[in-house]
Amino acid sequence: MTKDFHDNIAKADFEYENRFTRVFALKNSPEIKLVGLKIGPFLEGKEYEVRFWVAEELEKKGIVRFREDESLDPIKLYKIHWKERVQPATQLSPLSEDFYPALRRFISRMKKDCADNAEKMRSYERSMSLAQDIVNCRLKKIVSLSSSSLQTDQILRNLSREERILYNNLFEMIGGWKSNILKEEQTYE
């Protein structure tokens, strides 16, 4: 089962890396040719749609920047945390399908940026704490929901891909455990 979780997380990361994202060109740049792929050209101030991994590389070179609404930041993370905390124990707030891949990259980026900056280090620590709290809060709810018979489309719709895999595995495992624990035909000698 652990391999399944690892494989599904790796698949989610791969799909996230290869999804299209919107960026703004910060400067003019000629067309870049890679094996089987053409990128650009870019005109300063224009918006483009490129694969996420391409956008990351172009951002490192100062050619583009991600649109504000395309990436996770401390304020968005705080809002997600707040929404999750105010939900009753039987409800999960909706998360995007790619929340966890985005969260992993956001945390990684913050960690790299905070090396010699105390303020960025505090922001990273706050964000990491919020992220851990979101994961723990949602995990408790998923475990609780997977052990009940309340399997509604609304609940499943609010789960991310990784959470849906966890929920389905737990639901199946707990259901099997319950049916075996309450079997009447077992004989004890």
Phi, psi and omega in degrees: 000322180299321178297320178301315179297314180300314180298319181291324176292318177298320178295318178298319178296317180299313180295324178295316180299329185260003177285160177276142178224156182264139180223160172251136177283128179270340178203164177292143178210136179289170177297139177248127180252124173245171179299113178074012184211132174247133181236128179088194006288164181240137176248130182310133176088349181271155178261141181224161176242120180223165176296149184303314182296327177292315180301319178299316180293319179294325178294319178301326181275358179076018181274323181225169168225150178291148172294147181304319183283357183267347185229156179281144176217172183302324181291315178297320179296318178298318180295319177297316179299313181298314180301318182292322182290331182274350178287144173297164183298341181262007181230144175245137175287152181292140173237151176291155179305327185256025182301311185291318173300320178295319180296316179300318180289321178299312180296316179299316180297317180296319181298319178295322184285343189263009186313305184241026184231111184298321180294317178294327178295317177296319178296319177298313181297319177297315180296320179296319178297316177298316180299314179297321179293320177299312181299312181296317180297313181292322179299315178301316180293319180295317178298315179297313182294325182288343178265357177256171179267007180277080179254092182253159178298326181297317179298311182294327180294331182275359179270144172283173180303311182296322179292322180297320178296314178299312181303310182298318178296315179294317180302314179294315182295314181292319177300316178296319179297314180299315182292326178285325182289334184255014178295134180269341188275000179290140177249142180237124181243000000 
